[in-house]
């Protein structure tokens, strides 16, 4: 393909300021939609790149062919026998098929297939000019972008995240003309809105980025991000070190089109506030970055990032400092008030905080958690001091009604820890207030102390049981109450602190502690079974996300009975041993053997044959069945010991040892013998052999 046959294409959607959280998902959608459309249209192309600022979403497609590829389709029609009558003339069926495809019957051909002869039409479609196709493709891309919330601002009723003010649509240097949201496509855009609102002409897709950069707009978000980091490092290097916050970097990157860092100060008296409070005040109010000194201690400095070139920095500095000072003054007031009020007074206030209208208040939830932690502590011999445990639970949510957390909800738990420490609570209790919220995400860190772990575990299982009891289990991708995250957190913590316990009966106990109005809900009757199944699905998901294959996970988790949730700590060691064993053993044939055993046992049950483990040795007449019986009896005791000692590698060795003996049995022994007693005895022998490993692994689940 010569250069005359390819051109670059550009689409820019110029808007009013788009919320930062909308931008990355929108870019992914634009790329995916463009890829799909060019594939459907059969247009060859090079790299597809997307760019964004707060006020523009852009797409550049490199090396786009000037026309789509010719398309050849073979369309099958009715059978050949129905195509012509006895006189050899085309039938109505054939004529109808031809007319439907815009051709005449004499252009139809005979297609010979395995199923017979059919009428067929070879449809040839010539490629179209890309510029003509883009006139409908570009609007389709714009129309297809989905946002969490969108708005209508003009009479056509078009919806978008924010009003569209201009659209660039170019193929090479040619404008692709269309109209959308009362805006005509063109070859012009607008520069940095705070400085220059004049129109900027874009001659071609190749000049788009550099033309705007010369107008103080960095459209490339990756380049803009690096430029922002350099600017921040430049102004902070002589005073200290920026407190790392990649999330804030990402957010600010989509708040500015050209970043210029500004070093600002605040009154040193505010350094008496906790560093977490100082950081959130700066971050939330003005998206500013906190600064530490070389010894990692908080400085009375912060960094603001101005949108635009480095002019009028003093005015920007004054604005940042004024807003941050007001926030810090408020925070100081909240902090002193909260300490004066103490945490104990807040416990009673939680009676007015609704956890869920059908479940009750946060205060009532805390009372249930007290019972749950006491149950776990006693039943599983955790050996935590009861008074310390109850105190920690009582204070666990007390900071929810503090003035500081009311203003800055992201500080829940954090302020509870700070206030508890200041008010004389033990380090363990104070730390548990913050850590009982962990993990904050599916893969986030879990609590580091046992007290916090037990409270977190109890809090989550109470939430899960209560929600499931009123029918609020997640459906599809919807999970408004974060129950999947709660379940994953529960499993991860339980695996760590109760690796060898049976949690099934403990979960049932939690259901007994729910309020009477929740128990009277019709959904309550099936909630326990649904929750156990939900937790097992999360276990499987966690293990698969760690790289274990689907069949390996099924073989390990599948041995648990329907309502069991126990020995969670053994799952990963079993999977590790299984993965290692599969490298030295033919596990596909092992799986086939155990599947065969299961099939025979199921067949026997359907025939009402007694399936037990009771074997009459006198009825073992063939040498292979005698050998299988003796070997099975021998290794059963060994396997039981290995299971108890968690020596899973040794168990797999026994599987590899017994497999040839089972093969020999199947090759030389007729299980379904005519003699009913012999048949029943052989079925019992197979059941006995299978059950040696049944509590360890379901080998039949392996692929």
Order of alpha helices (4+ residues) and beta strands (2+ residues): beta-alpha-beta-beta-beta-alpha-beta-beta-alpha-beta-beta-beta-beta-beta-beta-beta-beta-alpha-alpha-beta-alpha-beta-alpha-beta-beta-alpha-alpha-beta-beta-alpha-alpha-alpha-alpha-alpha-alpha-alpha-alpha-alpha-alpha-alpha-alpha-alpha-alpha-alpha-alpha
